[in-house]
Amino acid sequence: MAGNTFGNIFRLTSFGESHGTAVGGVLDGCPAGLSIDTDFVQAELARRRPGQSAIVTQRQEGDQIEFLSGVYEGKSTGAPIAFLVRNNNARPKDYDHLKDTFRPSHADFTYQTKYGHRDHRGGGRSSARETIARVAAGAIAKLLLKQTGVTINAYVSAVGDVALIKNYKELDFSLTDSNVVRCPDAETAAKMETLIRSIRKEGDTIGGIVSCVASGMPVGLGEPVFDKLHAALGNAILGINAVKGFDYGSGFEAARMRGSVHNDRFVNSESGISTTTNHSGGVQGGISNGEDIYFRAAFKPVATLMQSQESVNAQGDTVELAGKGRHDPCVVPRAVPIVEAMTALVLADFLLLNRLSKI
């Protein structure tokens, strides 16, 4: 199985399955001497872990990280940083009825056809539990980015038809984790939570949108042709389970605007050259221009329903099935730290690439 490594210099290889022994990763390319705040890494994993509220899956995992190499006396050594998180609350028997059945909108059929042999327990490698490695590595990337003043804040901006209309500049990101939905607007968060709870009672699921802002950006990250910064971000975000769409800056709204309105005019101020607007989303010509990078990621409804659905089995026979076990009715509250992590991995990688280009 290819495609388990992400990044150019700051490279993450992840491993593990949902109901296997453990999930984890190997992070290569981290500069030596970086202070590794293990409490911070653990806190980031806690934001992603299951069982953290009544509106997410009730699988109870502490997601305690174990560093195996690459960290000594609290700092990175420059060697590969290997880590793992053990699965302590797996219930593989919840999936016995799915061994030879293809669940609607899941990876069962494609995995079985491509590889001829698959781990059906909770989706195996296709499970979002794999994102533990991304969040852990992303936390280290955040520590690296912090040295240059870059901060990353993601938040839930929509659940179904309930949307946060405010511009991100009007929001207090310190409030994002103050509620279970991870929306930094209390009134909108309450409406989102009510909707998720009602959907869960129906045995159904619902999609949503996670927005993300990277501030304190330096000028010059990204390459102008095949490695454009926004393209790398799109690749990273679209590689997250359940993501169906990505747009940055003005996004699809740009298709309805005139150039005279959309152009970001440059001005010179005491702080240097900047733009009066930021329809570009902080990227021009594939390279960061120093303004905030902001984008949205659309997540589909979780495919596992607690309702009866018709499908087929490996023999092509029609079967009736319903979800069992513990599942999220809406993925976006737990997706927030994952979106931040993938953003951090891209920015850290391009930061190191940019340093090399100046040698």
ABEGO torsion letter per residue (X at the ends): XBGABBEAABBBBBBEBAABABBBBBBBGBBBGBBBBAAAAAAAAAAABBGABAABBABBBAGBBBBABGBBGGBBAGBBBBBBBBBAABBAAAAAAAAABBBBGBAAAAAAAAAGBBBABGGEAABAAAAAAAAAAAAAAAAAAAAAGBBBBBBBABBEABBBABBAAABBAAAAAABAAGBABAAAAAAAAAAAAAAAAAGBBBBBBBBBBBBGBBBGBEBABAABAAAAAAAAAAABBGBABBBBEAEAAAAABBAAAABBBBBBBAAEBBBABBAAGGBBGGBBAGBBBBBBBBBBBBABBABBBBBBBAAGBBBBBBBBEBBBABAAAAAAAAAAAAAAAAAAAAAAAAAAAAX
